[in-house]
Amino acid sequence: MDLNILWFILITVLFTGFFILEGFDYGVGILLPFLGKDDKTRRFIINSIGPFWDGNEVWILTAGGAIFAAFPNWYATMFSGFYLALLLMLFALIVRGVAFEFRSKDPNPMWRNFWDTMLFIGSFVPALLWGVALTNLVRGLPIDQNMTYVGGFFTLLNPFALLGGLTTLSIFILQGAIFLSLKTTDDLMERAIATSKMVAPITAVIVFLFATIGYFTIHFTPLGLLGGVMLLVTVWLTRQKRMGWSFVTSTLNIAIITSTIFLSLFPNVMVSTLNPAWSLTIYNASSTPYTLKIMSMVAFTFVPIVLIYQGWTYWVFRERVGREVHLEY
């Protein structure tokens, strides 16, 4: 296995970790106005992800940096072609981060309702657009012989890509609801379980539809259908109120769907619909072998340290958020 393949795998792992961890972050943010019946309940909901959300976002920063360093042509084409979409996503993420920090600075109900709404929007927009972006990568885009995206913003909003957006949106909402059922107590926990029961079958249908259409149109690997199977198991587990195992199977579904998209893409990183020969691959879009070698040395030195630190963070803040817990966010 050469370094080009290795870094494609590492980027896949980074995106998978990001969607697993940030997935429940987004889901919790989207569910905030629906499960938070009053100010205190909303603070419980925000507290459930308060210690984790910024650390979870490090995964996508690392993935973006890895693409920039390992596959600079992929980075240049994708970020120029997706410019408006990524700018919209970036704005939503900035607003989301500010909402976490500013929400409790003033007890005025209007102030808090405003930032709660911003937190919802800042979670909803990326949850939708990530699915649109990844689906477009594997579906194909108008890329010319100079590795330049020649489409427009609305080229990205094709029906299959929008279905991909609904897929990630529904998966993240389900992940967030299950996470809340594991991190909260009393009535809020029961509402989270009820939401999980309602969302799980809807998510399963959307994922099966997405995987089936992808299999027959853009040659998704059959692995994608296994994601649907994991969701069927999740549906059953949520109905049995076995929320810990439900979180495991929901997490496996995210890992399977993400892996399916990247495996279906390999060895390409962006597919050209104008001419397959103009597609970006892990070879014509990559950095020099020396750059990949140095990156590998750095990654295998520091990534384990980061993983240990983040795992320690989750262990420290493993307790449920209840009425006896001091609220910070």
Backbone torsions as a table, in degrees:
resi	resn	phi	psi	omega
1	MET	NA	122.8	-179.2
2	ASP	-84.5	173.6	-175.4
3	LEU	-68.2	-27.9	177.3
4	ASN	-62.7	-45.3	178.2
5	ILE	-66.7	-41.4	-180.0
6	LEU	-57.5	-45.1	-177.4
7	TRP	-73.9	-28.2	172.2
8	PHE	-63.7	-42.0	178.5
9	ILE	-65.0	-43.9	-179.6
10	LEU	-62.6	-39.9	177.9
11	ILE	-65.9	-38.5	175.6
12	THR	-60.4	-43.4	179.0
13	VAL	-63.3	-41.6	179.5
14	LEU	-63.2	-44.0	178.0
15	PHE	-65.8	-38.3	178.8
16	THR	-62.9	-46.9	177.8
17	GLY	-61.5	-39.6	179.2
18	PHE	-62.7	-46.6	-177.1
19	PHE	-69.2	-31.6	177.2
20	ILE	-67.9	-48.5	-174.8
21	LEU	-80.2	-49.9	-179.9
22	GLU	-73.0	-17.9	178.2
23	GLY	-59.4	-47.5	179.3
24	PHE	-72.7	-27.3	173.0
25	ASP	-59.3	-51.9	179.1
26	TYR	-60.3	-43.9	-178.3
27	GLY	-60.7	-43.5	178.5
28	VAL	-62.8	-43.0	178.9
29	GLY	-62.5	-39.2	179.0
30	ILE	-68.2	-36.4	-177.5
31	LEU	-80.4	-11.7	-175.3
32	LEU	-50.1	-52.6	-176.8
33	PRO	-73.1	-13.7	-177.2
34	PHE	-94.4	-36.1	179.6
35	LEU	-96.2	-19.5	179.2
36	GLY	-86.6	99.2	-175.1
37	LYS	-81.0	-21.1	178.5
38	ASP	-148.5	177.3	-175.3
39	ASP	-61.5	-42.6	-176.8
40	LYS	-67.0	-41.0	178.6
41	THR	-63.5	-39.9	178.1
42	ARG	-64.6	-35.2	177.0
43	ARG	-68.3	-34.9	173.9
44	PHE	-61.0	-44.0	-178.9
45	ILE	-62.5	-46.2	-180.0
46	ILE	-65.5	-37.6	178.5
47	ASN	-62.1	-28.0	-177.4
48	SER	-64.8	-28.2	179.2
49	ILE	-114.2	-0.7	-176.8
50	GLY	-52.8	-44.8	-177.7
51	PRO	-76.8	-8.8	-168.8
52	PHE	-113.7	-28.7	-164.2
53	TRP	-60.7	-41.7	-177.0
54	ASP	-71.9	-35.1	175.4
55	GLY	-66.1	-36.3	179.1
56	ASN	-63.5	-34.7	-177.9
57	GLU	-71.4	-15.4	176.8
58	VAL	-60.8	-29.5	-178.7
59	TRP	-61.3	-41.4	-178.5
60	ILE	-76.4	-31.2	174.8
61	LEU	-63.3	-40.9	178.2
62	THR	-67.4	-40.6	178.5
63	ALA	-63.6	-43.3	178.0
64	GLY	-63.3	-41.6	177.2
65	GLY	-65.0	-36.8	178.5
66	ALA	-66.3	-40.4	177.3
67	ILE	-64.3	-43.4	-179.5
68	PHE	-60.2	-42.8	-175.6
69	ALA	-82.7	-40.3	-174.8
70	ALA	-86.2	-36.6	-177.0
71	PHE	-133.3	71.7	-173.7
72	PRO	-61.7	-32.7	178.7
73	ASN	-69.3	-35.3	174.2
74	TRP	-63.2	-47.1	179.2
75	TYR	-58.2	-46.9	-176.5
76	ALA	-65.2	-45.3	-178.5
77	THR	-68.2	-43.8	-177.4
78	MET	-67.6	-46.1	-176.0
79	PHE	-73.3	-26.2	174.6
80	SER	-78.8	-40.3	179.5
81	GLY	-69.8	-36.7	-178.6
82	PHE	-96.3	21.3	-168.7
83	TYR	-54.1	-54.1	-176.6
84	LEU	-65.6	-41.1	179.9
85	ALA	-64.3	-43.6	179.8
86	LEU	-70.0	-33.2	176.2
87	LEU	-65.5	-41.5	176.4
88	LEU	-62.0	-42.8	178.3
89	MET	-64.6	-42.8	179.4
90	LEU	-62.0	-42.6	178.5
91	PHE	-61.7	-41.8	179.0
92	ALA	-63.6	-40.0	-179.7
93	LEU	-68.5	-36.8	177.0
94	ILE	-64.1	-46.4	178.8
95	VAL	-60.9	-38.7	179.6
96	ARG	-63.1	-46.1	178.9
97	GLY	-63.1	-41.1	178.1
98	VAL	-64.1	-37.9	-180.0
99	ALA	-61.3	-41.9	177.4
100	PHE	-58.8	-42.0	-174.6
101	GLU	-80.7	-32.9	-172.4
102	PHE	-95.5	-19.2	-169.3
103	ARG	-54.0	-43.0	-175.1
104	SER	-99.4	14.1	-179.4
105	LYS	-76.8	-17.6	-177.4
106	ASP	-142.1	129.9	-179.3
107	PRO	-75.9	-4.3	-179.8
108	ASN	-58.5	125.4	-178.5
109	PRO	-58.1	-36.6	179.4
110	MET	-64.8	-41.3	178.0
111	TRP	-60.2	-48.1	-177.2
112	ARG	-69.8	-38.0	177.4
113	ASN	-63.6	-37.5	178.6
114	PHE	-62.1	-47.9	-177.7
115	TRP	-73.1	-28.0	172.9
116	ASP	-64.8	-39.6	176.9
117	THR	-65.6	-40.2	177.7
118	MET	-64.4	-37.0	177.9
119	LEU	-65.3	-39.1	176.4
120	PHE	-63.0	-49.8	-179.3
121	ILE	-63.4	-42.6	-179.6
122	GLY	-66.7	-17.3	175.4
123	SER	-95.2	-37.8	-176.5
124	PHE	-67.6	-46.5	-174.5
125	VAL	-62.0	-51.0	178.2
126	PRO	-64.3	-37.4	179.7
127	ALA	-58.5	-35.9	177.9
128	LEU	-78.5	-46.4	-172.2
129	LEU	-72.3	-28.4	176.8
130	TRP	-62.1	-40.5	177.3
131	GLY	-65.9	-40.3	177.4
132	VAL	-61.2	-44.9	-176.9
133	ALA	-64.8	-49.8	-177.1
134	LEU	-66.3	-37.1	178.6
135	THR	-65.0	-38.8	177.6
136	ASN	-65.0	-34.2	179.0
137	LEU	-60.2	-46.3	-175.5
138	VAL	-83.9	-27.9	178.1
139	ARG	-71.1	-37.8	-179.1
140	GLY	113.6	149.7	-177.9
141	LEU	-138.8	157.9	177.6
142	PRO	-71.5	98.6	179.6
143	ILE	-120.2	129.5	-176.4
144	ASP	-89.2	-173.9	-175.9
145	GLN	-68.6	-13.6	178.4
146	ASN	-96.2	14.3	-178.6
147	MET	62.4	34.2	-178.6
148	THR	-111.4	130.1	175.6
149	TYR	-72.8	124.7	-175.3
150	VAL	-114.8	14.1	176.2
151	GLY	-93.0	-170.7	178.7
152	GLY	-119.3	-176.7	-179.2
153	PHE	-61.8	-41.7	-175.5
154	PHE	-76.3	-12.0	171.7
155	THR	-61.8	-32.2	-178.5
156	LEU	-73.2	-21.2	-174.2
157	LEU	-95.1	47.5	176.5
158	ASN	-80.1	161.2	-173.5
159	PRO	-57.0	-42.9	-177.4
160	PHE	-68.4	-37.6	177.6
161	ALA	-65.6	-39.4	177.1
162	LEU	-65.3	-35.7	174.5
163	LEU	-64.2	-38.2	174.5
164	GLY	-61.4	-38.6	176.5
165	GLY	-63.7	-42.6	177.1
166	LEU	-65.0	-31.8	178.7
167	THR	-64.4	-52.1	179.3
168	THR	-65.2	-37.2	179.7
169	LEU	-60.7	-48.4	-177.7
170	SER	-69.0	-38.3	178.7
171	ILE	-62.6	-43.0	-178.4
172	PHE	-69.4	-37.2	176.8
173	ILE	-62.2	-44.0	178.1
174	LEU	-62.5	-45.4	179.1
175	GLN	-60.0	-40.3	178.7
176	GLY	-66.2	-41.1	-179.9
177	ALA	-65.2	-42.3	178.7
178	ILE	-65.7	-42.0	178.4
179	PHE	-59.4	-44.6	179.3
180	LEU	-62.1	-35.5	178.6
181	SER	-65.6	-23.9	-179.9
182	LEU	-92.0	-15.8	-173.6
183	LYS	-112.2	-4.1	-176.8
184	THR	-123.2	178.0	-177.0
185	THR	-133.3	171.1	169.9
186	ASP	57.1	-136.6	-173.8
187	ASP	-63.4	-37.4	-179.4
188	LEU	-64.0	-40.3	176.8
189	MET	-61.8	-43.2	-180.0
190	GLU	-64.7	-39.6	177.6
191	ARG	-65.9	-36.5	178.1
192	ALA	-65.8	-40.4	177.6
193	ILE	-64.2	-44.3	178.5
194	ALA	-61.2	-39.4	177.9
195	THR	-65.4	-40.3	178.0
196	SER	-60.6	-43.4	178.9
197	LYS	-61.9	-35.8	-178.3
198	MET	-76.9	-40.8	-173.4
199	VAL	-79.9	-32.7	-173.3
200	ALA	-56.3	-50.8	-179.9
201	PRO	-65.8	-34.6	177.1
202	ILE	-63.9	-43.6	178.7
203	THR	-62.7	-41.6	-179.9
204	ALA	-60.1	-42.3	179.6
205	VAL	-63.9	-44.8	-178.7
206	ILE	-64.0	-43.5	-180.0
207	VAL	-64.8	-43.1	177.4
208	PHE	-61.2	-41.4	179.0
209	LEU	-64.2	-46.0	179.6
210	PHE	-62.2	-47.1	-177.9
211	ALA	-66.7	-37.8	-178.7
212	THR	-69.0	-47.0	177.8
213	ILE	-62.1	-41.5	178.6
214	GLY	-63.1	-37.4	-179.0
215	TYR	-65.6	-38.6	-175.9
216	PHE	-90.3	-16.3	-176.4
217	THR	-109.1	-40.5	-178.0
218	ILE	-125.5	18.9	170.8
219	HIS	61.3	46.3	169.0
220	PHE	-56.0	146.5	173.5
221	THR	-68.7	151.5	179.2
222	PRO	-59.9	-13.6	178.1
223	LEU	-56.2	-29.9	-178.9
224	GLY	-60.8	-34.2	179.6
225	LEU	-68.2	-26.5	176.8
226	LEU	-64.5	-30.7	175.1
227	GLY	-60.7	-40.2	176.6
228	GLY	-63.2	-37.3	177.2
229	VAL	-63.0	-42.7	177.6
230	MET	-59.7	-36.4	179.3
231	LEU	-71.1	-34.5	175.5
232	LEU	-63.0	-40.2	175.8
233	VAL	-63.9	-39.1	178.2
234	THR	-62.8	-40.5	177.1
235	VAL	-57.0	-47.1	-179.1
236	TRP	-64.9	-44.1	-178.0
237	LEU	-64.8	-38.7	178.9
238	THR	-66.4	-35.8	178.2
239	ARG	-68.2	-27.4	176.2
240	GLN	-87.3	0.0	-177.7
241	LYS	58.7	33.2	174.7
242	ARG	-96.9	75.3	-166.7
243	MET	-73.5	-28.8	177.7
244	GLY	-63.6	-49.0	177.7
245	TRP	-69.0	-31.0	176.7
246	SER	-62.7	-39.7	177.4
247	PHE	-64.8	-37.3	178.6
248	VAL	-63.4	-48.0	-177.7
249	THR	-70.5	-34.1	175.4
250	SER	-65.0	-39.8	177.4
251	THR	-64.2	-42.6	177.7
252	LEU	-61.5	-37.1	177.2
253	ASN	-61.2	-44.4	178.7
254	ILE	-61.5	-44.2	179.5
255	ALA	-62.3	-40.4	-178.2
256	ILE	-69.3	-44.7	-179.1
257	ILE	-63.6	-44.3	179.4
258	THR	-63.2	-44.3	178.9
259	SER	-63.4	-37.1	178.9
260	THR	-60.8	-44.7	-179.3
261	ILE	-62.6	-46.2	-177.8
262	PHE	-72.2	-36.2	176.5
263	LEU	-66.1	-36.7	177.9
264	SER	-69.0	-26.8	179.9
265	LEU	-78.7	-38.1	-174.9
266	PHE	-55.7	139.0	2.9
267	PRO	-87.9	8.7	175.9
268	ASN	-77.5	160.6	168.6
269	VAL	-118.5	-24.7	169.6
270	MET	-146.7	130.4	-176.0
271	VAL	-96.3	132.1	176.4
272	SER	-91.3	127.0	175.6
273	THR	-84.4	-11.0	179.6
274	LEU	-81.1	-39.3	179.9
275	ASN	-161.7	120.1	-178.8
276	PRO	-55.3	-28.4	179.6
277	ALA	-67.9	-18.0	-179.6
278	TRP	-92.5	3.5	178.8
279	SER	-66.3	149.6	175.1
280	LEU	-86.9	131.3	-179.4
281	THR	-118.3	175.3	179.5
282	ILE	-69.4	-7.3	179.8
283	TYR	-104.6	-48.5	-178.7
284	ASN	-79.3	-7.6	178.6
285	ALA	-106.9	3.8	-169.0
286	SER	-93.5	166.5	172.1
287	SER	-79.1	-176.8	179.6
288	THR	-72.1	156.7	177.4
289	PRO	-56.5	-36.1	-179.8
290	TYR	-64.7	-41.6	177.8
291	THR	-61.3	-45.1	179.8
292	LEU	-63.8	-35.1	179.4
293	LYS	-65.8	-47.4	179.1
294	ILE	-62.7	-42.7	178.4
295	MET	-59.5	-39.5	-179.7
296	SER	-64.1	-41.8	179.0
297	MET	-62.4	-43.7	-179.6
298	VAL	-67.1	-43.9	-176.8
299	ALA	-62.9	-45.6	-177.1
300	PHE	-73.9	-10.5	175.1
301	THR	-88.3	-45.7	-170.2
302	PHE	-99.6	-27.3	-178.7
303	VAL	-60.4	-44.4	177.1
304	PRO	-58.2	-36.0	178.5
305	ILE	-63.5	-44.0	179.6
306	VAL	-63.6	-41.5	179.9
307	LEU	-64.0	-41.8	178.2
308	ILE	-63.0	-42.9	-179.7
309	TYR	-64.3	-43.4	-178.4
310	GLN	-69.3	-37.5	175.9
311	GLY	-62.0	-39.1	177.0
312	TRP	-62.4	-39.8	178.9
313	THR	-60.4	-45.2	179.6
314	TYR	-65.2	-33.7	178.8
315	TRP	-68.0	-44.3	-178.5
316	VAL	-61.6	-40.8	-176.3
317	PHE	-103.4	39.1	-175.2
318	ARG	-80.6	-16.7	-175.4
319	GLU	-69.1	154.5	175.6
320	ARG	-69.8	153.1	176.7
321	VAL	-90.3	113.5	-179.6
322	GLY	-127.9	-177.2	-175.3
323	ARG	-69.0	-16.8	179.8
324	GLU	-87.6	-6.9	-176.8
325	VAL	-85.1	134.3	177.4
326	HIS	-67.9	131.1	-176.8
327	LEU	-92.5	131.7	-177.2
328	GLU	-113.1	-29.3	-167.9
329	TYR	-100.6	NA	NA
